[in-house]
């Protein structure tokens, strides 16, 4: 693409602030918790309507349980060496009715509302980057964007789609929100969400105490043992964040369960800790109990490579040319970037800046939407010159 074409793309994006905010408002007004397939698909309808109006091809990849995945694409101009993959998820962590309780609003340069920064602003950014290149004749490489639907729970249906696209990608840009410092993410932890289920034996806790075996007591001992596996110096953390069990206050608990959140840095860490968790599950601290462990969802770690470091340097240069500075940082949270990083150089959190994800205090810095879109566009345009 010529410099004049580059100027056209950047200038067009510069004039889209109002349209970006309006598209964001429409998305935030829709409840789209992960388990609300209809709501997540309704956000998808907004995405498809916008992209179709800008001559961007959108294909629906139907999913059985969660929202359908959308695949949008803009063809390349001439020869190319692999796709540029843009990522973003439509699902949020909030319950149905949250959009009405906390409607989209802008105060003092900050936008508020459920999912406004995690990550509907990133979806808006990706939509406008696609529209810009479609408007001015494409980019040096094909651009593919996935709008996924189940990222917040580990992408149980979306992961195969994400990984298939990553295998064909030249680079991957995930538009999760940039840090409030302006930094992007060059590495992330992996994570596993698990449930341990304990079986005991019911008995009247007053009359036949000796005949009962408390699954809750066994669960408590396992939780204490799992807590000892946390190693903050190595970035390994375990949290049993949800527990339930028992039948009644005067019954020895016949069953109990606890949900475990494991975060780790390297694949070797995962193997080591999972082996230790397995030993704890197999051990009966209280004779007569049994236990089973199930994995509910899993994120892979985003491990930096020489190629991903080069991608960050290219982004930093594009950011500087746009008028802002950024650094790379490591994040303890997970994202779909871990799935793509095993196949292609990946950079995460290139979306607009915000803070407070997963809380009622979540906000987005509205003035960062346009510059972040321009920086991504510049990076895409500079791929040929960079050798990536």
Secondary structure by P-SEA (a helix, b strand, c coil): ccaaaaaaaaaaaaacaaaaaaaaaaaaaccccccaaaaaaaaaaaaaaaaaaacbbbbbbccccccbbbbbbbbbcccccccbbbbbbccccccccccccccccccccccccccccccaaaaaaaaaaaaaaaacccccbbbbbbbccccccccccaaaaaaaaaaaccbbbbccccccccbbbcbbbbbbbbbbbbbbbbcccccccccbbbaaaaaaaaaaaaaaaccccccbbbbccccccccccccccccbbbbbbbbbccaaaaaaaaaaaaaaaaccccccccbbbbbcbbbbbbcccaaaaaaaaaaaaaaaaacbbbbbbccccccccccccccccccccccccccccccccccccccaaaaaaaaaaaaaaacccccc
